[in-house]
Amino acid sequence: MSVQEAWMKYDLYNPSDEHAILRRSIRTFAEKELEPQAEEFNNKEQFNIPLFRKLGPLGLLGITTPVEYGGSGLDALAAVIAHEELSAVDPAFALAYLAHAMLCVNNIAVNADDAQKKRYLPKLCSGEWIGAMGLSEPGAGTDVLSMSTTAKKSGASYILNGRKLWITNGTVDDAGTPCDCLLLYAAAERKEGERTKISTFIVTAEDKGFSVGQKIRNKLGMRASTTAELCFDDCSLPAERLLGAEGEAITHMMRNLEIERLTLAAMALGIARRCIDVMCKYANERQAFGKKLHAFGQIQAHIANSYAEFNAARAYVYDTARRLDLNKPGNRLASDAVKLIAAPMAKTVADRAIQVLGGYGYVGEYTVERLWRDAKLLEIGGGTNEAHQKNITSDLMRAL
């Protein structure tokens, strides 16, 4: 029995037959179709769109979306399984998946009205459309209330102006074609001293005034996931593109940030699991001074500590997933905490894997070099480690 097969036996990680079947299905897809292309698309810094669209018929692109809108109607634990399994092979592909399935599709499924769900979700769930979410700006990331992208009411329309940056799936190719559907956060124009009111909108690729400013290149990691600047220059949207009421975006964010951070933590699990497997196999095959590498205490420390830390984080992530209600915020403390633990764990385990493999770990042949670079993003995206520390402390003080 392999290490991976042993991990699959615990009910915490596969609490139902449906979850176990889902894991096997995604793992088969990842090994047979995702693995062969991962290094190539990483080197080309390109998003493999044809392969991504194959996730639609598998029911993954709307994994948490109700069945009546074209989704699979599964829970947060299913989403965690999907992100762990995809990230064990290609974290960049998994990040593109997260931006589509969690940041865009799940957000619409939870916060939109019925007409909006019927109009947008079937195309997103099938893979016909690729989705993204626009929050971060050149001068506003963690400090959401300082965003400068505005939405001005003009008759029966809203006029958008501003820039978004670091948007995963913002463009789908090197030609600067924008994503098909963007869930956008924008602020109402305000006077000095007024509180910022942020609203949520749906923008489509056909909307005039919406364009891609630049594709972000030469990233440290996640290179097979496209990242772009998005521009809004007097972009006019009809009033029906507003999700909910004006000023409700913070509630929308809170509902979706929890599943975002949880699935980012799940990505960390996939990265760490793959690195441990590579370490174990290499340490069992390579010899030094007449002994296999795993006979040396220094190597044992790297492997054993990684295994223990991975399993501790994995139990926390899956227990949090089991408790999370996709339709109701209230799990910020746990979702921040699991990402705060899992993201540095993945980077540390990947670093140890490189150390165990030595020169072989420093090049792309054994995958851990790419995983190490990809892991760093998890400490920044979806909330920095420092933001999680602030949130956790604030929530704990409020509970006193």
Secondary structure, DSSP 8 states (H G I E B T S, - for coil): --HHHHHTT-TTT--SHHHHHHHHHHHHHIIIIIHHHHHHHHHHT---HHHHHTTTTTT-TTTTS-GGGTS----HHHHHHHHHHHHTT-HHHHHHHHIIIIIIIIHHHHHS-HHHHHHHHHHHHHTSS-EEEE--BTTBSS-GGG---EEEEETTEEEEEEEEEEEETSBSSTT--B-SEEEEEEE----TT----EEEEEEETTSTTEEEEEE--S-SS-TTS-EEEEEEEEEEEEGGGEESSTT-HHHHHHHHHHHHHHHHHHHHHHHHHHHHHHHHHHHHH-EETTEEGGGSHHHHHHHHHHHHHHHHHHHHHHHHHHH--TTS---HHHHHHHHHHHHHHHHHHHHHHHHHHTHHHHSGGGSHHHHHHHHHHTTTTTS-HHHHHHHHHHHHHHT-
